[in-house]
Amino acid sequence: MKLFEPLALGDLSLPNRIVMAPMTRNRAERTVPSTMAARYYGARSTAGLILTEAAQVSAQGQGYPDTPGIQTLEQIGAWRKVTEAVHGLGGRIFIQLYHVGRLSHSDYHGLRPAAPSPIATIGFIRTPSGTKEYEVPHALSAAEIAGVIEEFADASRAAREAGFDGIEIHGGQGFLIDQFIQSGTNERTDRYGGGVENRLRFALEVIEAVKASWEAERVAFLVSPGGNHKGIRDENPIETFSHLGRKLGGVGIGFLHVLEQPIVEVSPTALMRASFGGVLLSSEGYTKDTAEEAVASGAADLIAFGRAYTANPDLVERFRNGRELDYPDPLTFYAGGAKGYIDNLDP
Ligand SMILES: Cc1cc2nc3c(=O)[nH]c(=O)nc-3n(C[C@H](O)[C@H](O)[C@H](O)COP(=O)(O)O)c2cc1C
């Protein structure tokens, strides 16, 4: 099966096409990865590649309880234990970096959330002091935008110190980069807003900045052209994301991660395949059979599995041997603690 064939990302060889999808699990001790994380990720080392849960690049970039950062020596030291565990067991691991932008709350850091434009999302957010309505974010000035780009660069350097094999920049799901890309959250009239070229500028400048410490093959980017998470929307998603695909193809990255959430009747994976031209990772709702079909037909090069990986750390072996999968337990996804995280592992 093609799913079990290796794929080279520059000088990094992935032994198979099965990727562990990034999954926030809310088990950090405040913002420091817990000691459980090394066992959790280590147990998944047979994946072609592990993508970590999203890690915020700054305090203002946090939007969920107990999610990890990667700035302080303590955080970097805790992540190093994770990468050592994975490497010790023969695996490969990229860290996913993000900034949630308007999906944050001042209860996390004492500041107004930051965004391209002062447009709040509708709904509620869990904060350290209870469930609150989302706040109207502060529109970043040009100088502040440069500061956030620097935070992505610093986090990328820190990821290198922590021993990661690469980084994935989260450009989707309505988080800060997506808020710049999509027209519904970006009403700027400067060089970061207006036409599509301007709306893509922030994403491309982040990529440029992180490439100061990582070779292109070790930098991945995630997009979700069809998602409407927390009210994110674009007037013309097909034009916006095809343009982004062409730009990313031009600058060169290790792979493009596409969430397969359809835009009306268009497949985002097919849309990005046509415009990007490089290595493509697709995720959302795949089974072993549909994954094999996607890589065999050339629709994608890599497939990520999320929920299945929560209950089946040995997913690659199960697929290889045709063994049944255990069911994930959604109640433990974000619950904290060992249950549903490391309690299903051998001692
Ligand atoms: C518990 C949980 C946490 C998630 N956290 C993240 C995250 O931090 N970053 C991200 O890009 N996607 C996140 N996702 C989305 C997954 O990466 C993946 O796209 C999704 O689970 C669909 O794939 P699946 O059908 O194989 O589960 C999360 C999904 C789940 C179930």
Ligand as a Chemical Component Dictionary entry (heavy atoms), coordinates in Angstrom:
data_LIG
# 
_chem_comp.id                   LIG 
_chem_comp.type                 NON-POLYMER 
_chem_comp.pdbx_formal_charge   0 
_chem_comp.three_letter_code    LIG 
# 
loop_
_chem_comp_atom.comp_id 
_chem_comp_atom.atom_id 
_chem_comp_atom.alt_atom_id 
_chem_comp_atom.type_symbol 
_chem_comp_atom.charge 
_chem_comp_atom.model_Cartn_x 
_chem_comp_atom.model_Cartn_y 
_chem_comp_atom.model_Cartn_z 
_chem_comp_atom.pdbx_ordinal 
LIG C1  C1  C 0 -9.171  16.972 20.642 1  
LIG C2  C2  C 0 -8.823  17.696 19.370 2  
LIG C3  C3  C 0 -7.951  18.774 19.417 3  
LIG C4  C4  C 0 -7.562  19.412 18.233 4  
LIG N1  N1  N 0 -6.631  20.408 18.294 5  
LIG C5  C5  C 0 -6.090  20.901 17.149 6  
LIG C6  C6  C 0 -4.969  21.776 17.192 7  
LIG O1  O1  O 0 -4.413  22.112 18.255 8  
LIG N2  N2  N 0 -4.502  22.230 16.000 9  
LIG C7  C7  C 0 -5.054  21.868 14.812 10 
LIG O2  O2  O 0 -4.589  22.309 13.770 11 
LIG N3  N3  N 0 -6.102  21.026 14.746 12 
LIG C8  C8  C 0 -6.616  20.515 15.875 13 
LIG N4  N4  N 0 -7.629  19.593 15.816 14 
LIG C9  C9  C 0 -8.088  19.106 14.498 15 
LIG C10 C10 C 0 -7.328  17.813 14.111 16 
LIG O3  O3  O 0 -5.967  18.106 13.833 17 
LIG C11 C11 C 0 -7.964  17.105 12.907 18 
LIG O4  O4  O 0 -8.015  17.978 11.819 19 
LIG C12 C12 C 0 -9.373  16.653 13.238 20 
LIG O5  O5  O 0 -9.368  15.847 14.401 21 
LIG C13 C13 C 0 -10.003 15.853 12.096 22 
LIG O6  O6  O 0 -9.296  14.700 11.833 23 
LIG P1  P1  P 0 -9.928  13.285 12.268 24 
LIG O7  O7  O 0 -11.207 13.155 11.510 25 
LIG O8  O8  O 0 -8.890  12.276 11.836 26 
LIG O9  O9  O 0 -10.125 13.310 13.748 27 
LIG C14 C14 C 0 -8.080  18.983 16.990 28 
LIG C15 C15 C 0 -8.991  17.919 16.958 29 
LIG C16 C16 C 0 -9.352  17.265 18.123 30 
LIG C17 C17 C 0 -10.291 16.078 18.051 31 
# 
loop_
_chem_comp_bond.comp_id 
_chem_comp_bond.atom_id_1 
_chem_comp_bond.atom_id_2 
_chem_comp_bond.value_order 
_chem_comp_bond.pdbx_ordinal 
LIG C1  C2  SING 1  
LIG C2  C3  SING 2  
LIG C2  C16 DOUB 3  
LIG C3  C4  DOUB 4  
LIG C4  N1  SING 5  
LIG C4  C14 SING 6  
LIG N1  C5  DOUB 7  
LIG C5  C6  SING 8  
LIG C5  C8  SING 9  
LIG C6  O1  DOUB 10 
LIG C6  N2  SING 11 
LIG N2  C7  SING 12 
LIG C7  O2  DOUB 13 
LIG C7  N3  SING 14 
LIG N3  C8  DOUB 15 
LIG C8  N4  SING 16 
LIG N4  C9  SING 17 
LIG N4  C14 SING 18 
LIG C9  C10 SING 19 
LIG C10 O3  SING 20 
LIG C10 C11 SING 21 
LIG C11 O4  SING 22 
LIG C11 C12 SING 23 
LIG C12 O5  SING 24 
LIG C12 C13 SING 25 
LIG C13 O6  SING 26 
LIG O6  P1  SING 27 
LIG P1  O7  DOUB 28 
LIG P1  O8  SING 29 
LIG P1  O9  SING 30 
LIG C14 C15 DOUB 31 
LIG C15 C16 SING 32 
LIG C16 C17 SING 33 
# 
